[in-house]
Amino acid sequence: MISLRDAKPRDIPAFYAMHADPESNRRGAFTPKKRPAFFLHWKKVLKNRLIVKKAIVADGEVAGYVVSFYRTGTGKPKRREIGYWVAREHWGEGLASWGLAELLKTHKTRPLYARVAKTNPASLAVALKCGFRKWKQGSYANEKGRTVEEHVLVLRK
Ligand SMILES: CC(C)(COP(=O)(O)OP(=O)(O)OC[C@H]1O[C@@H](n2cnc3c(N)ncnc32)[C@H](O)[C@@H]1OP(=O)(O)O)[C@@H](O)C(=O)NCCC(=O)NCCS
């Protein structure tokens, strides 16, 4: 059985285990945070009422999350973006697609944006399945100074 519920402080260790997975970071072109920084980050996220954050629970275990947040610090007009992460042992079970679709039923802010590294075709498939459409190409320098090419997608309705 799968369900989506508000994320809670007790979910942070499970979120950290997913975040620490090297293959997840490779595909998403992410730089993993160290454990203390990750916990601090999520404690702030959980307190921030502008961030929608839901845990995906599969058979009673936290298997992933979906979030919607305003990107800050870019100097550009704020855009609301979504993000999702599923524990590697659950990849390919449809959890990210289900969780995002479920979130979009109640979270009605539009437009909504998604940014997906070009090295992450599974994530692109999830966003497209949930109605997002490619809007433009982007790139940014990650924490290691490497350029990451990405798709920027938008959901307008
Ligand atoms: C991306 C991620 C969220 C996908 O989660 P998931 O629960 O396995 O996704 P789903 O099972 O709902 O759907 C995956 C889709 O990608 C497709 N897919 C998987 N690998 C693929 C590949 N190499 N090329 C193209 N499509 C691929 C699957 O076929 C599936 O589509 P389908 O249902 O039409 O067949 C998961 O891999 C993850 O958490 N990765 C690490 C964090 C991350 O990258 N987050 C997204 C940041 S933008």
The ligand as a Gaussian input file, in Angstrom:
#p B3LYP/6-31G(d) Opt

LIG

0 1
 C       14.280000      10.020000     -10.554000
 C       13.563000       9.168000      -9.505000
 C       12.811000      10.115000      -8.575000
 C       12.579000       8.233000     -10.191000
 O       11.849000       7.571000      -9.175000
 P       11.011000       6.230000      -9.504000
 O       10.070000       6.030000      -8.377000
 O       11.931000       5.130000      -9.862000
 O       10.216000       6.716000     -10.803000
 P        8.955000       5.990000     -11.474000
 O        9.064000       4.529000     -11.248000
 O        7.716000       6.694000     -11.040000
 O        9.152000       6.361000     -13.008000
 C       10.422000       6.259000     -13.610000
 C       10.218000       6.385000     -15.095000
 O       11.496000       6.591000     -15.675000
 C       11.691000       5.626000     -16.688000
 N       13.124000       5.378000     -16.739000
 C       13.896000       4.786000     -15.818000
 N       15.175000       4.757000     -16.247000
 C       15.188000       5.374000     -17.447000
 C       16.184000       5.632000     -18.401000
 N       17.463000       5.316000     -18.171000
 N       15.822000       6.285000     -19.536000
 C       14.563000       6.654000     -19.764000
 N       13.552000       6.412000     -18.892000
 C       13.874000       5.774000     -17.755000
 C       10.896000       4.426000     -16.247000
 O       10.632000       3.576000     -17.323000
 C        9.651000       5.125000     -15.703000
 O        8.787000       5.534000     -16.750000
 P        7.506000       4.617000     -17.171000
 O        6.683000       4.467000     -15.926000
 O        6.865000       5.433000     -18.239000
 O        8.066000       3.317000     -17.633000
 C       14.572000       8.314000      -8.699000
 O       15.403000       7.629000      -9.584000
 C       15.412000       9.119000      -7.733000
 O       14.973000       9.432000      -6.631000
 N       16.644000       9.506000      -8.145000
 C       17.529000      10.277000      -7.274000
 C       16.999000      11.667000      -6.959000
 C       16.570000      12.417000      -8.194000
 O       17.202000      12.338000      -9.222000
 N       15.493000      13.196000      -8.066000
 C       14.981000      13.991000      -9.148000
 C       15.702000      15.266000      -9.214000
 S       15.197000      16.275000     -10.594000

